Amino acid sequence: MTGTSLRGTAAPGDLLYFTDPARAAIDYALMACTAPLLAAFPRGDHHPVLVLPRLNGSDTSTATLHTVLRGLGYRTHGWRLGRNIGPTSKAVHGMRARLDYLTNRYQQPVTLIGWSLGGIYARQLARRTPQAVRQVITLGSPIRLARHDQSRANRLFHRHSHQHIEPLDLPLERDEGPLPVPATSIYTPLDGIVAWRTCLDEPGPRAENIAVLASHLGIASHPAALWAVADRLALPADHWTPFRPPSFLPMSYPAPESRS
């Protein structure tokens, strides 16, 4: 998608926006109903993972993701910074310190998983300290946001802007090249909070987009999204390959869109 057409992308309409919480409840229920599927999830080398929550979320909001990944053997950690109200001094310095702590503790790079605003943070951390990051996986993150009104969370974000020390300059990642580490953007065309096209990364040798049929508020618990996360985590550190949906879940993954 060109920069011009991306700038013209609108925020989700009222139907998607007002139904997102209810659809999120369905996403959580789907995860509970498909719990036996966890035994078939891809498994990797149990490396460390740091999970960054969405706007207004905390480590509690990512509890399902933590539970699933720990069940797969990954050393999964929350950010331990309370509620995410934007790039405050506590969040900005705390995330960097948390990543430093984990890389020193495990003596290896850490995978960063970020939900929505947390994914924007994750990509910033990967650009600043690529040697500390194994890969970045984002969930419903508007990594190419061009205007604040492309998000229905705009007012909530700016409610705390007086505490932010790093304003998000738009368009995000303007004139930035691909991440220096492997990157996966998991997004949903049914997103009720952010314009889903702003979640699309530029596909490349180590970057891809994966579409799932989830809500924005439930994507971190949707079975198809969690399978994709597990699949990406299972990749060897030095051997990246594109995602291939499991043969028994083909309808769960629509063909991903491209920004080009």
C-alpha positions in Angstrom: 0.0 0.0 0.0 1.4 3.4 -0.9 2.0 6.1 1.7 -0.8 8.2 0.2 -3.4 5.5 0.4 -2.4 4.6 3.9 -2.8 8.2 5.0 -6.3 8.0 3.6 -7.2 4.9 5.6 -10.0 5.5 8.1 -10.5 4.2 11.6 -12.9 1.3 12.0 -16.6 2.1 11.7 -19.2 2.0 14.5 -20.2 -1.5 13.8 -16.8 -3.0 14.3 -15.9 -0.6 17.1 -19.0 -1.2 19.3 -19.0 -5.0 18.7 -15.3 -5.4 19.4 -15.7 -6.2 23.2 -18.4 -8.8 22.5 -16.3 -10.4 19.8 -13.4 -10.4 22.2 -15.5 -12.5 24.6 -16.1 -15.0 21.7 -12.3 -15.1 21.1 -11.7 -15.9 24.7 -14.4 -18.6 24.6 -12.9 -20.1 21.4 -9.5 -20.4 23.2 -11.2 -22.3 26.1 -13.1 -24.6 23.7 -9.9 -25.4 21.7 -7.7 -25.9 24.7 -7.0 -29.6 23.6 -5.4 -28.1 20.5 -2.5 -26.8 22.6 -0.9 -30.2 22.6 -0.4 -29.9 18.9 1.1 -26.4 19.0 4.6 -26.0 17.5 7.3 -26.1 20.1 10.8 -24.5 20.0 13.9 -24.1 22.1 12.2 -22.5 25.2 14.1 -19.2 24.8 13.1 -16.1 26.8 10.1 -14.0 25.7 9.0 -10.5 26.9 5.3 -9.6 26.4 4.3 -5.9 26.2 0.6 -5.1 26.8 -1.9 -2.9 24.8 -2.9 0.6 25.7 -4.6 0.6 29.1 -3.6 -3.0 29.6 -1.3 -4.6 32.1 0.3 -8.0 32.5 -3.1 -9.2 33.6 -4.5 -8.5 30.2 -1.9 -10.8 28.6 -2.5 -13.6 31.0 -3.8 -16.1 28.4 -0.8 -15.5 26.2 1.6 -16.0 29.1 -0.2 -19.2 30.2 0.0 -20.7 26.7 3.6 -19.8 26.1 4.7 -21.1 29.5 2.8 -24.3 28.8 5.0 -24.6 25.6 8.1 -24.2 27.7 9.1 -20.6 27.0 10.5 -18.5 29.7 7.8 -15.9 29.4 7.9 -12.6 31.2 5.6 -9.5 31.6 6.8 -6.0 31.6 6.0 -5.4 35.3 5.2 -1.8 34.8 1.5 -1.7 35.6 -1.0 -0.2 33.3 0.2 0.9 29.9 -0.9 4.6 29.5 1.6 5.4 26.8 5.4 6.3 26.6 5.8 7.7 30.1 9.2 7.9 31.8 8.3 4.8 33.8 7.4 2.8 30.6 10.2 4.0 28.4 13.0 3.5 30.9 11.4 0.5 32.5 11.1 -1.5 29.2 14.7 -0.9 28.4 15.8 -2.0 31.9 13.5 -5.0 31.7 15.0 -6.1 28.4 18.6 -5.5 29.7 17.8 -7.6 32.8 16.4 -10.5 30.7 19.3 -10.6 28.2 21.8 -10.6 31.1 19.9 -13.2 33.0 19.6 -15.6 30.1 22.7 -14.6 28.2 20.8 -14.7 24.9 18.5 -12.4 22.8 14.8 -12.2 23.8 11.7 -12.4 21.6 9.5 -9.4 22.0 5.7 -9.8 21.6 3.7 -6.6 21.7 -0.1 -6.2 21.6 -1.3 -3.0 19.9 0.7 -0.1 21.4 3.0 -2.7 23.0 4.0 -3.8 19.5 5.0 -0.2 18.6 7.2 -0.3 21.7 8.7 -3.6 20.7 9.7 -2.4 17.3 11.3 0.7 18.9 13.3 -1.5 21.3 14.4 -3.7 18.4 15.7 -0.8 16.5 17.6 0.6 19.5 19.1 -2.6 20.7 19.0 -5.2 17.9 21.6 -7.4 19.6 19.3 -8.0 22.5 16.2 -9.0 20.4 15.7 -12.3 18.7 12.6 -11.4 16.8 9.5 -9.1 17.1 5.9 -10.4 16.9 3.1 -7.8 17.0 -0.6 -8.4 17.6 -3.0 -5.8 16.2 -0.3 -3.1 16.3 -0.8 0.0 14.1 2.9 0.1 13.3 2.3 2.4 10.2 -0.2 4.7 11.8 -0.2 7.9 9.8 -2.9 9.9 11.7 -4.1 9.7 15.2 -7.7 9.5 13.9 -7.0 6.1 12.4 -7.4 4.7 15.9 -10.5 4.7 18.0 -8.2 4.7 21.1 -6.9 8.2 20.1 -8.7 10.0 23.0 -7.6 7.4 25.6 -4.0 7.7 24.4 -4.0 11.5 24.6 -5.7 11.6 28.0 -2.2 10.8 29.4 -0.1 12.7 26.9 1.1 15.2 29.6 3.0 12.3 31.1 4.5 11.1 27.8 8.3 11.7 27.3 8.5 10.3 23.8 5.6 11.6 21.6 4.7 9.2 18.8 5.6 11.1 15.7 3.4 10.3 12.7 3.6 8.6 10.3 5.2 6.0 12.5 8.4 4.6 11.2 8.6 7.2 8.4 11.7 6.7 6.3 12.6 3.7 8.5 13.8 0.6 6.7 12.9 -3.0 7.8 13.6 -4.1 11.3 17.1 -5.4 11.9 15.6 -8.6 13.3 12.8 -10.9 12.0 9.4 -9.3 12.3 5.9 -10.7 12.2 2.7 -8.6 12.2 -0.4 -10.5 13.2 -3.4 -8.4 12.4 -7.2 -8.8 11.8 -9.3 -7.3 9.1 -12.1 -7.3 11.7 -10.2 -4.9 14.0 -12.6 -2.6 15.8 -10.0 -0.2 17.3 -7.4 0.6 14.7 -7.4 0.8 10.9 -6.1 -2.7 10.1 -4.1 -1.5 7.1 -1.9 0.5 9.5 -0.8 -2.9 11.0 0.8 -4.1 7.7 4.5 -4.3 7.5 6.5 -4.3 4.3 7.0 -8.0 3.5 10.7 -8.9 3.1 13.3 -11.6 3.5 12.6 -11.7 7.3 9.3 -9.8 7.6 5.7 -10.9 7.0 2.0 -10.2 7.8 -0.4 -12.9 9.1 -4.1 -12.3 9.0 -6.5 -13.8 11.5 -10.3 -13.4 12.0 -10.2 -11.9 15.5 -11.3 -8.8 17.4 -8.7 -6.2 18.4 -9.4 -6.8 22.1 -9.3 -10.5 21.8 -6.5 -11.1 19.3 -4.0 -12.0 22.1 -6.3 -14.9 23.1 -7.6 -16.0 19.7 -6.5 -19.6 18.8 -5.3 -18.8 15.3 -3.2 -15.9 16.5 -1.7 -18.0 19.3 -0.9 -20.8 16.9 0.9 -18.3 14.7 2.8 -16.9 17.6 3.9 -20.4 18.7 4.9 -21.2 15.1 7.1 -18.1 14.9 8.7 -18.8 18.3 9.5 -22.3 17.2 11.7 -21.1 14.3 15.5 -21.7 14.9 17.3 -18.4 15.7 19.3 -18.5 12.5 16.7 -19.9 10.1 13.6 -17.8 9.3 11.0 -19.2 7.0 7.5 -17.8 6.1 4.4 -18.9 8.0 2.4 -21.7 6.6 -1.1 -22.3 8.2 -1.7 -25.7 9.6 -3.6 -28.0 7.2 -6.4 -28.5 9.7 -7.0 -24.7 10.2 -6.9 -23.3 6.6 -10.0 -21.1 7.0 -8.6 -19.4 10.1 -6.0 -17.5 8.1 -7.2 -15.2 5.3 -4.7 -14.3 2.6 -2.6 -11.5 4.0 -2.7 -8.0 2.4 0.3 -6.2 1.2 1.3 -2.6 1.7 2.7 -2.4 -1.9 
